[in-house]
Amino acid sequence: MKKNKYLISLDRIKKSSQKMSKILAPTPCVFEWYSSNLTGSQIYMKLENMNIVKSFKIRGALNAILNLDKKKVKGVITASAGNHAQGVAYSATKAGIKSIIVMPKSAPMAKINATKGFGGTVVADKCNTFDECNEYAQQQAKALNYTFVPPFDSEDVIAGQATIGLEMMQQVPNLDMVIVQIGGGGLIAGVASAIKQINPRVKIIGVQAKNFPAMVNSWKTKKLHAESAGVPTLADGMAVKMPGKITYSVVKDLVDGMVTVTEDEIANAIAFLQEKGKIVSEGAGACGMAAILAKKVNVKGKKVGIIISGGNIDPDKLTSVTECALEDQGRKGVFHIKFNNAKEAEKLMDIAKKCDAKIYFPCGCAACAKCMPLKKPLVLKAYFPSKACKTKFGKAYKFN
């Protein structure tokens, strides 16, 4: 392993884990049967969406704040798309410290409300992008004499995130590969630091949203640089134009490969995790699974770890993303139909049953008598386990 002045030592990671364990319990790392069966591999999911703030970000924030001298700290401030915000708010409140969180105007309401619920003061009307928030927060830190808690480019933050890698190697010690999502790079820098010091043979693969590929391009060109603001991404937690200097330094030495995933691939992974794994994941959290399902990484015959890095997604967005993903897979149909009596409705449901289809009526029922007779056609939604089932059903009823 190359010498790197920013590499977090394994001893420091273990000490961080021990200190944090008084507040934060380890998250599960579970086997995922469906993706394993599809790819001929063994996929294990580290469920960071199961901790107190539903995101891995609590680790870095907590470790950084636990290392502050509370007597000398007036308050803390940070910038975040939402998950680091909750981590800082929760950790600061536990430590009895005031916190201010600067978030983009586009931040999901679920993340804003959760941050407030954890005791943070949210400023979400000043900046459009994460990078603008980061600059504004640092300016306010000086003006208010608050301590700035970096979202990723900090040794304390990286050491906190590294505890994920430490836990993964304890829970599934013979992993061949770990796929890690990247925004500013704190998560992958930490996970890679821990895992490579425990077992250098484990491959670390980074995945980034194609709309924000700053770290991927920096890694490929071997030179840190910013990207122009990308178009919006479902992986809002990874929408970072400029990776950190510290994180990049670690990533360039320890990471074995990099890939990007498209918005459709992220959406399909969110829907897959919800349907097959019963896991609620935000866009960034689903990127490791997206890389696997889209075959961006060869995992066949390997034991692979991925990180469901967060589950903070607005309910309306989750519904919309799932609907779009099913439509993209050819598994959703919308059609108009008129019943004269309940028997005709029962006939439709009988055909649907034979095609393994699920039909949903506007009233939420399955052809109850209250819907009959109908004076005008109903717009019904049908969901199918496969595109072939939809085709079979479509021979009887015309879809729009």
N, C-alpha and C positions, 0 to 999 in steps of 0.2 A: 504494500500500500504506500502511495506517495505521501511524503511529509507535507502537511498543510497546516499553517498556523491557525486556521479557523476550525480545524477538525475538533469536534467536541469529544473529549476522551470518554471511554467507556466508564471509567470511575466516576466522572462528573455526571454522566447520564444516570448511573445507578443511584447516586446521592440525590439527584433531582427526583427520581422515582420514589425513593424512600420518604423524602420530605413531602411530596404531593400526596402520598398514599393516605395521609391523615385526613385528607379532604376528598380525594378522588379515587374511586375504585377502578380496577382494571376493567376494560370492556371485553366482551366475548369475541372469539375468533372461531367462526362456525363453518362447517363444510356446506357447500352449495351444490346440491345434486344435479339440478337441471343444466346449468352451464357446464358442469363437469362431464355430464353425459353427452352434451352437444359437441364438445371439443376433444373428448378423449383424454381428459386431464383431471386433476384434482384441484378444485378451486376453493380456497378458504377466504371468507370475508371477515375482516376486522371491523366490527360494528361500532364505529365512533359516533354514530347517530343515536346510540343508546346511553350516552352519558348525560349529565345534568343539563348541559346547554345544547345537547343534540349535535355536537360538532367537536372535531379534534382540537379546535382552536382554544378550548379551555385549558389545554395542557401548557402551551407556551405562555399564555397570559398568566396562568396561575403561578408557574415557575418564576416568571419575571417579577411578579408582584410580591411573592414570598421572599424574594431576595432584596427587596427594598428595605430601607431603614424607615419604619413608619413614623418615627419621631421627627424625621427631617422632611417628610413628604407632605406637602399641602394638599395635593390631589393628583390624579393621573388623567391623562388624555390620550386618545388614540384615534386612528382613522380605520374604517372597516366597511366592507360591503355588507356585513351583518354578523358573521360568526365570531370573528375576533372581538367584535363589539360586545357580544354576550359574555364571552370569556372574561374580558376585562371588567365588565360591569359586575358579574358574579364574584370574581376574585377580589375586586376592590371592596365590595360590600362585605364579604367575609372578613377582610382585613381591617374594616372600619375606616376605609379611605374613600373620599369623594371621587367620582369618575365622570368624565365628559367624553362622549363618543360622537365623532363626526362621520356621517354616513352620506352616501350619494342620494340624490333626490329619487333615484329609481330603485332604492333598496326595497326588498320585499316587506310588506306590512307585517308579516309574521316575525321577521327578524327585528324590526323596529319595536314592535310591541313587547317582544321577549326581552330585548335589551332594557327597556324601561322597567319591565317587571323585575329584572334582576338588580334594579337600583341605579342604573346609569341615566345621566342626563343626555338626551339625544339631540344633536344638531343635524337635521336632514334637509335643510332648505338653502344651503349655501353653495353646494358643489354638485356638478353633474357626473364626474367620474371619480373612481377611487384615487387616482393620482392627484387630482385637485384636492380631495379630502385630506390626503396625506400631507400635502404642502400646507394647507390651511391649519391642520391640527398642530403641526410643528410651530407655526407662527403663534398660535394661541397658547401653546405651552410656554413660550418665552414671555408672552404678554401677561399671563396669569400666574407665572411661576409654578406651573404644574409639571410633573414628570411625564415625559412622552414615553409610551409603551409601544415600541415598533411592532407592526403586524407580522413581520417575518424576518427582517434583517437585523437580528440580535442574537448573540450567543445564548443568552438565557432563554429566549423564545425557542430557538432551535433545540436546545437541550431538553426543553419540555416536550416538544414534538417527538424528539428521539425516543422518548419512553414508549411510544407506540411500537417501534421496531424492537425494542427490548422485550416487550410483552409478546409480540408475535413469535419471536424466536424461542420463548419459553413455552408458548402454547402449541406451536407447530414447529418443532426444532429442526426438521429436515426439509425445509422449503428449498426449492430450486430457483425460484424467481419471485420477486415482489414488484407489482406494478403500482406506481404512485402518481397521483395527480399533482399538477404544478400550477400555482398562481405566481406568487412572488418567490417561491422556492423553499420556504421554511419547513414544510412537511417532508419533502423529499430529501433535503439536506440533513434533517434530523434522523429520519428513518435509515437513510443510507449510512450515516455515521455509526449508528448502533449496529446495524446488521453486518456491515463489512468488517467491523472489528471483532464480531463474534464468529462469523463465517465468511471469509472473503470470496468464496466460490458462489455465493448466492448472487444471481443477476438482479440488478436494480434497473427497471425500465420506467422512464418518465412518460406521462401522457398529459397533453395540453389541448384545450379547445382550439380548433383550427382558426377561430376568429381572433384569438389572442395567443400567438405562438412565440412570444418574446424569448422565453427560456430555451425553447427548442431551437430557435434560430441562433441564439447565442452559443449554445452547446455545439451546434454543427459548425459554426464559423470560428469557434474557439475565441470569440471576442464578445464581451458583454455590450449589448446595445439595446436601445428602446425600439419598440414598434409604434407606428402611428396607431391611434385609437381604432380598434377593430369595431365591427358592427356588433350590436348586442348579442349576448350569448346566454343560453339556458344555464350555463355554468357561471353565474354572476360572481361567485366567490373566487373565480380564477381570472377575472377580467382585469389583469394587471399589465400595464404597458412596459414597465421597467422592472426586471428582476432585481433582487438585492445583490450588492457586491459580495457580501459574506456568503450568501446562499449560492451564488453562482460559482464562487471559488471552490466550494465543497462539491457542488454538482459536477463541475467539469472534471474533477479527479475521481469521483466515486461512481458516477452513473454510467451504465453500460449501453444504454440505448434510449432513443426518444421517438415518440409517435404523436400524431394529432388525431382528433376525432371531430367529425362534423356535428352540426346541430341535430340532424336527423338521427345520427348514431347515438347521441346523448339521450334524445327523446326515447328511442327504442329501448335503451338500457334502463331508463327510469321506469318505463312500462313493464319491462321484463322483471325487474326487481320487485315491483309491486305485485304483479300477477303470480310469478313463480316462487319468489322468495318471501313474499309478504313483508317486504322491506320498503319503508318510505324513505326515499333518497332525493335530495336536491340534485340539481344538474352536475355540480362539481363532484358530489359524492358518487355519482354513477359513472364517472369517466373511466375508471379502471375496468368495469364490466363492459362499457362501450367498446373499449379497445379489444377486449376478448371476443365479444359477439361479432364485431366487424372484421375479425381476423387480422387486426393490425399487428398482433404479436403472436408468434408461434408458441402455443402452450401445450401442444400435443405430447402426452406422455410425461408431463411435468407436474410437480406439486407447486401450485402458484398461490400467492397471497395477494389480495387486493384490499383496499381500504375504503369502506363506505364512510367518507370523511364528514358527512353531515346530512341531516334530514330536515333542515329548515326550509320548507317550500310552501308557498301559499296554497291552500286547498283548491282555489279556482285554477291556479296554474297546473297543479298536479292533475286535475280532471281534464283540462285542455290538452296537456301534453300526452296523457294516456289515450284520449280520444284520437288525437292526430296520429299517434304511433300505430294504433289499431287500424286506422284507415290506410296508413302507409303500407301496412302488412296485408291489406286486402281482407281484413277481418271484421269490418264494420259496414253495415248497410243502412240506408235511410229510405223508406218507401211510404207511399200513400195507399191507403186501403179503406174501403167502406164496407161495413157489416150491416146486414139487415136484421140479424138476430144472433143470439149467443151461440147457436150451433155453428154458424160460419166462423165465428171467432175460435171456437173449439177446434175446427178443422185446420185453421191456420196454426194453432199451437201444436196440433198433432204432427203436421208437416215439419214444424220447427224442431220438435223433439227428435224426429227421425234424422234431421240434419245436424243435431247437436247445437242448435242455435238458441240463443237467449233473446226473447222478445220483450221489450219494455213499452208499456202503454203510458200515455200522458198522466194518467191518474196514479201510476206506479203499480198497477195491478196486472195480473195475467188474464185479461179478458173477463172481467167480472160483469155481472148482469147490469150494473149501473151504467155501463158504456153502451148498452143496446136499447133500441136501435139507434143507429147513427144517421144524422141528416146530412153530414158532410164527411169527407174522408179524414181519417186520422193520419198524422205523421208519426210513424213508429220507428224506433231504432232497434236494430238487430245486431248481435255480436256472435262471432263464430270462432271456434278453436283453430280453424285453418282457412286459407283462401279457397281450398277445394270445397269445403262445406258451404261457403257463401255461394260459390258457383252452382252447386247442387240446389240450394234453396232458391236462387235467382231464376231458375227455370220455371218455377211456379209463380213467382211474383217479381214484378219489374221494380228495380231500384232506381232511385234518382241520384 
